[in-house]
Amino acid sequence: MESPTAPVVKDRSSVAVGLTKLDPWARELIVDPLSKEPLTEGAAGDCLMSAYGRQYPIVDGIFDLRVLNNETTRDQRLWKEGQRAYENAARAAQSLDPPVDPVELDAMRRIYNDIPVEGDCLDVGGHQGRLRAFLAPDQRYISCDPFREVFHGVEHCPHLLKTYPFLLEPVNFVCCDAEFLPFRSCCFQTVHMRSVVDHFLNPELAFHEAYRVLRSGGSLIVGLFVEGGRTGQIGAMRRAKELAKAALPLVGVKRFEDHHIWHPTYDQLTRLVSDCGFEISSVRWQEGYAGGVCYIKGTKRLGVAKQRS
Ligand SMILES: C[S@@+](CC[C@H](N)C(=O)[O-])C[C@H]1O[C@@H](n2cnc3c(N)ncnc32)[C@H](O)[C@@H]1O
């Protein structure tokens, strides 16, 4: 098959230009997020076209293959509002450029020593690809995320760049939704999802998609804050705090509004991961966060089927 060239970055004035790329091997994997069939590039190089009539823009060299687009149902509204709030908060946090906490970084390093990210990796909701801090230098990696402007302003963040200097090196990046992955089936060894499952519109669909794009024997790594930690027991203090947080927006205080879609307990999370076809092979708890952040590795088990109800 002819090897398509990487998309041409056109807008030189954009602050994010040059921070993303699509290597030929990564371009080879891209398909329509709905039909999973190949896409062709428009003559002007500014869009991708499906065989059935759908088009997707290419913006600043980024393939924008998002499908989630509507705010009609309650769930859709919740996700869109949550994503908007997340993007605004992320922009505000980045403009402050606080030093990265070395203790948290060490804690994550210990996690990835125990649960290494192996082989070709798709980082779903991978943001700027900070996971690269824990990968081998030549490891194949794609970050995919619906936050298309996620790289804007990165070069003005000296603290961030001190910890993650590779953020100025181009990373394979595709703009898309976890629920509609625009990648061929069976082509990754690891699908990584850190601090994202609680953001998804539909975590179950996202896990089914992870299953599809993983090779046989491939692994799903999920890192997430779970309610009640290992035991799932939620203390009185936490309950009171959550109640207060839920009540504040009703009296006009929006600052603490919770935009996450789902707050699973450890049992709920592991049950969903298992039901979607993964054999849980490792679990580690990150130091800090009151013991609430777990990392789960699930290995793809062939033959997953809908359970009889
Ligand atoms: C808290 S950040 C985590 C970023 C990164 N994984 C990390 O650990 O640094 C949550 C990310 O989930 C992304 N996200 C939200 N909804 C998503 C969806 N439906 N599919 C994929 N990513 C999504 C957001 O854009 C954001 O980058």
The ligand as an SDF file (V2000), in Angstrom:
LIG
                    3D

 27 29  0  0  0  0  0  0  0  0999 V2000
   -7.8900   14.9840   33.3600 C   0  0  0  0  0  0  0  0  0  0  0  0
   -7.4570   14.9650   31.6750 S   0  0  0  0  0  0  0  0  0  0  0  0
   -6.2960   13.6420   31.6240 C   0  0  0  0  0  0  0  0  0  0  0  0
   -5.2480   13.8110   30.5780 C   0  0  0  0  0  0  0  0  0  0  0  0
   -4.1670   12.7230   30.4850 C   0  0  0  0  0  0  0  0  0  0  0  0
   -4.6970   11.4150   30.2870 N   0  0  0  0  0  0  0  0  0  0  0  0
   -3.2630   12.7360   31.6970 C   0  0  0  0  0  0  0  0  0  0  0  0
   -3.2970   11.8100   32.4820 O   0  0  0  0  0  0  0  0  0  0  0  0
   -2.5120   13.7000   31.8240 O   0  0  0  0  0  0  0  0  0  0  0  0
   -8.9020   14.3210   30.8980 C   0  0  0  0  0  0  0  0  0  0  0  0
   -8.8120   14.2720   29.3690 C   0  0  0  0  0  0  0  0  0  0  0  0
   -9.9280   13.5260   28.8570 O   0  0  0  0  0  0  0  0  0  0  0  0
  -10.2760   14.0940   27.6190 C   0  0  0  0  0  0  0  0  0  0  0  0
  -11.6380   13.6210   27.2580 N   0  0  0  0  0  0  0  0  0  0  0  0
  -12.8350   14.0610   27.6750 C   0  0  0  0  0  0  0  0  0  0  0  0
  -13.8300   13.3880   27.0790 N   0  0  0  0  0  0  0  0  0  0  0  0
  -13.2570   12.4860   26.2510 C   0  0  0  0  0  0  0  0  0  0  0  0
  -13.7590   11.5190   25.3240 C   0  0  0  0  0  0  0  0  0  0  0  0
  -15.0680   11.3170   25.1470 N   0  0  0  0  0  0  0  0  0  0  0  0
  -12.8630   10.7920   24.6200 N   0  0  0  0  0  0  0  0  0  0  0  0
  -11.5300   10.9730   24.7950 C   0  0  0  0  0  0  0  0  0  0  0  0
  -11.0040   11.8670   25.6630 N   0  0  0  0  0  0  0  0  0  0  0  0
  -11.8500   12.6240   26.3670 C   0  0  0  0  0  0  0  0  0  0  0  0
  -10.1540   15.5850   27.8800 C   0  0  0  0  0  0  0  0  0  0  0  0
  -10.0850   16.3500   26.7130 O   0  0  0  0  0  0  0  0  0  0  0  0
   -8.8600   15.6220   28.7060 C   0  0  0  0  0  0  0  0  0  0  0  0
   -7.7240   15.8170   27.9100 O   0  0  0  0  0  0  0  0  0  0  0  0
  1  2  1  0
  2  3  1  0
  2 10  1  0
  3  4  1  0
  4  5  1  0
  5  6  1  0
  5  7  1  0
  7  8  2  0
  7  9  1  0
 10 11  1  0
 11 12  1  0
 11 26  1  0
 12 13  1  0
 13 14  1  0
 13 24  1  0
 14 15  1  0
 14 23  1  0
 15 16  2  0
 16 17  1  0
 17 18  1  0
 17 23  2  0
 18 19  1  0
 18 20  2  0
 20 21  1  0
 21 22  2  0
 22 23  1  0
 24 25  1  0
 24 26  1  0
 26 27  1  0
M  CHG  2   2   1   9  -1
M  END
$$$$
